[in-house]
Amino acid sequence: MKNMNESKKIAIVVSQFNNIVTDRLLSGAVQTLSQSEIDDGNIVVYQVPGAFEIPRIVNLVSQKDEYSGVIALGAVVKGQTDHYQFISEAVTHQLVELATTAPVPVLFGVLTTDNLEQALNRAGGKAGNKGSECANALLRLLEVELQLN
């Protein structure tokens, strides 16, 4: 009998900025999806320059009929200017809107931390891996949505 997850196609939109963190988030998400029997060929990664570009690509990808869900991954680390606050708020607002309006589930895996250590702790360190958590949450959401249909 074929596993229900084998036919699912998942998009991951990941920021290249702060890639020491985002590469780990991506690895966690891909590993979790693969362990859940999502075929590696059905995990499609879209890399964008920074967190600010994530919502646009998530929006475009979520409109494609081929995907069952989208995971957004990024890392915004506080610096010495207000830029962190503006980017964090803008990206969060847009992804929350997409999570409630997109035709497929959209998961929020954009870290907003005070420093690099906090980000690394959430990308496979002491606090787990937010990429993996998003992948698990997406799979669970897909199960719930299947029950509702």
N, C-alpha and C positions, 0 to 999 in steps of 0.2 A: 504494500500500500504506500502510495506517495505521500510524503510529509507535506502538510499544508504550507509550510514556509518556503519550500523549494521553488514555488512559482512566483513568490513575491519579488518585486524589484524595488530596491531602496536607493534613494539618492542621498548623498552626503555632500553638503556645501561647507567647505572648510576654508578658513582664512589662512593665508601664508604668513601674515605678520605674526610675530611671536611664535614662529614655527617650532622652537624648542618645546613649547607647550602644545601647540595644535597638532603636531605630528603624533604626540602621545595620545591626545584625545581621539584622533582619527584611528590610530592603531587599536585602541580600546573598543571603539565602535565596530570596526571591521571584524575584530576577533570575536566579539560577542555575537554579531550577526552570523558569522561563519559557524560558530559553535551551535547556533540555533537552526542550522541547516539551510540558511539562505545561501544559494549557490553563489560562489565568488563572482561569476559573470553577471550576477544580478545586483551587485553592489557597485554603483556608479558614483565616482568622486568628482566633484567640481571644485577646483581650487580658485579662490578669489584673492585679490591683493590684501585686503584688510577686512576688519569686522564691518565697517560701514557698507561694504559691497554685498554682504551676505543676504540681507533681506530681498534685494532685487532679484538675485539668482534663485533664491528659495521660491519667490513668487512665480517666476517663469517656469521653474522645474515642477512646482506643485500643480500647474495647469496642464501638464502633459499626462495623457491617459495611461502611459506606460508604468508610472510609479505608484506604488502602494503607500509610500510615505517618504518624508524628507527629514533629515537630521541636520541642524545648523550647528556648526562648531567653530569656536573662535576664542580668543583671549585678549581682553582689554586690561592692561596693567596700568595702574595709576602712575602718573609721572609728575613733573613739576609744574604743569599748567592745568588749566580747566578742560583741556581737550578730552581727557578721560571721561569726565562727567557728561559732556555733550555726546560723545560717541556711544557711551554705555546707555544713556537714556534713549537716544534715537534708535539704536539697534534693538533694544528691548521692546520699545513701543511698537516698532514695525513687526517684529517677530511675534509678539503677543497677538497683534491684529491678524496676522497670517494664520496663527495657530487656531484661531476661532472662525476664520472665514475660508481658508483654502479647502479645496475639494478632497484633500488627503491630509492625514495627520502631519503636523509640523512640530518637531521637538526642539527645544531650546537648550543648547549646550554651549552657550557663549559665557565664558568665565569673565567676571568683573572683580578684580582683586586689587588689594593695596600694594602688593609687591610680587615679584617673580616667584619667591618661595611659596606663597599661598597658591599661586597658579599651578606650580609643579606638584604641590600636594594634592590638588584636585584633578591632576592629569596622570594618575597612576601612583601617586605618593601616599602619604598617610591618610588622606581623606578619600581614597578610592579613585575611580576614573569616571569623570562626568560623561565622556564619550560612550563608555560601556553602559552607564546608567541610562543614557538617552536611547541607546539601541534596545535595551530591555524594556524601557517604557513604551517605545514605539511598537514593539511586538505585542505587548500587553494591550495597548490601545487598539491595534488591529483585531485582536481577539474580541474585545468588547464591541467594536463596531460591527463585527460579523454577527454577534449575538443580537444586535439591534436591527439588523436587516432581515 
